[in-house]
């Protein structure tokens, strides 16, 4: 039996034993060497920065900087009055926000694997001055989710995988 078939059997058994879906079991059991096996030996992926479409710089800064506590890494405009392209980060989370037509689609969902979801939820609770942003924690067989939707309909789905 190949290693891939062995892994699939282990995932199926784990899913049955714990009463969870195959996908949830795979997320829990995915071995690091399974990922490395698929990559080129000298290829190393680093931080990912999705490009999210925005329409209002003030609202974007209120949500991403004031509410989420992200730091502005860079700002770019081809000239004054032109659309903004903005890079933000907090720890290993990076996003690029763009007012440029064709950069990203409003309503994009981004899954961010993280730890400390409950601590972030508690940090955000007192910050209700941005309107009716009141994200709740959701729990399922995969883990604990915190869905944060920006003023442009883009959603950061923060996932802390169940152990």
C-alpha positions in Angstrom: 0.0 0.0 0.0 1.4 3.5 -0.9 2.0 6.2 1.7 -0.9 8.2 0.2 -3.4 5.3 0.5 -2.1 4.7 4.1 -2.7 8.3 5.0 -6.2 8.2 3.5 -7.0 5.1 5.5 -5.8 6.7 8.7 -7.9 9.9 8.0 -11.0 7.7 7.4 -10.4 5.8 10.6 -9.9 9.0 12.6 -13.0 10.6 11.1 -15.1 7.5 12.0 -13.6 7.2 15.5 -14.2 10.9 16.4 -17.5 11.3 14.5 -16.2 14.1 12.2 -16.0 14.7 8.5 -13.1 13.4 6.3 -12.1 17.0 5.6 -11.9 17.8 9.3 -9.9 14.7 10.1 -7.5 15.5 7.2 -6.9 19.0 8.6 -6.1 17.6 12.0 -3.9 14.8 10.7 -2.1 16.5 7.8 1.5 15.7 8.4 4.2 18.3 7.6 6.1 15.8 5.5 3.0 15.4 3.3 3.3 19.1 2.4 7.1 18.9 1.9 6.8 15.9 -0.3 4.8 18.0 -2.8 7.1 21.0 -2.8 10.3 21.3 -4.8 13.4 20.7 -2.4 14.5 24.4 -2.7 11.1 26.0 -2.8 9.9 27.6 0.4 6.7 29.6 0.6 6.5 32.5 3.0 3.8 35.0 4.0 0.8 35.2 1.7 -1.0 38.5 1.2 -4.4 38.4 -0.5 -5.5 41.5 -2.3 -8.9 42.7 -1.1 -10.9 45.3 -3.0 -11.9 48.5 -1.1 -13.8 51.6 -2.0 -13.2 54.0 0.9 -9.8 54.6 2.4 -11.2 56.0 5.7 -13.5 53.0 6.3 -10.6 50.6 5.4 -8.3 52.3 7.9 -10.9 52.3 10.6 -11.5 48.6 10.2 -8.1 47.2 9.5 -5.9 49.6 11.6 -8.2 50.9 14.3 -10.3 47.8 14.8 -8.0 44.9 14.0 -4.8 46.6 15.1 -2.9 46.1 11.9 0.1 48.2 10.9 0.5 50.0 7.6 3.5 48.6 5.9 3.3 50.7 2.7 1.0 52.9 0.7 1.2 53.5 -3.0 -0.6 55.8 -5.5 0.7 56.5 -9.0 0.0 60.2 -8.3 -2.2 62.2 -6.0 -5.9 61.5 -6.5 -5.2 58.1 -8.0 -6.5 54.8 -6.4 -4.7 53.6 -3.2 -2.8 50.3 -2.9 -2.1 49.7 0.8 -0.1 46.9 2.5 -1.0 46.0 6.1 0.1 43.4 8.6 -0.3 42.1 12.1 2.2 39.4 13.1 2.3 36.9 10.2 -1.1 38.1 8.8 -0.6 40.3 5.8 -3.3 41.8 3.5 -3.1 44.2 0.6 -6.0 46.5 0.1 -6.7 48.1 -3.3 -9.0 50.7 -4.7 -7.9 49.7 -8.3 -10.5 48.3 -10.6 -9.6 44.7 -11.3 -7.6 44.1 -8.0 -9.7 41.6 -6.0 -13.4 41.1 -5.9 -15.7 42.5 -3.3 -17.0 39.8 -1.0 -13.8 37.7 -1.0 -13.4 35.2 1.9 -9.9 34.4 3.2 -9.2 31.6 5.6 -6.4 32.4 8.1 -5.1 29.6 10.2 -4.2 31.0 13.6 -4.0 30.5 17.3 -5.4 32.7 20.0 -8.8 33.2 18.3 -10.6 33.5 21.7 -8.1 36.1 22.9 -8.6 38.1 19.7 -12.3 37.8 20.1 -12.0 39.2 23.7 -9.7 42.0 22.4 -12.3 43.1 19.8 -15.3 43.0 22.1 -14.9 46.5 23.5 -14.3 48.0 20.1 -18.0 48.4 19.0 -17.6 52.1 18.1 -17.3 51.1 14.4 -21.0 50.4 14.2 -22.6 47.0 14.7 -19.5 44.9 14.3 -20.1 42.1 16.8 -18.4 39.0 15.6 -19.1 35.8 17.5 -17.1 32.6 17.9 -18.3 29.5 16.1 -17.2 26.0 16.9 -17.4 22.9 14.8 -15.5 19.7 14.2 -12.7 21.6 12.4 -12.1 24.1 15.2 -13.0 27.6 16.4 -13.9 30.3 13.8 -14.0 34.0 14.1 -15.5 35.6 11.0 -14.6 39.3 10.5 -16.3 41.1 7.6 -14.9 44.4 6.5 -17.1 47.4 5.2 -16.6 46.1 1.6 -18.0 42.6 2.2 -14.6 40.9 2.4 -14.4 38.3 5.2 -11.3 37.1 7.1 -12.3 33.7 8.5 -9.8 33.1 11.4 -9.6 29.4 12.2 -8.0 27.8 15.2 -7.9 24.1 14.4 -9.2 21.8 17.1 -6.6 19.6 18.7 
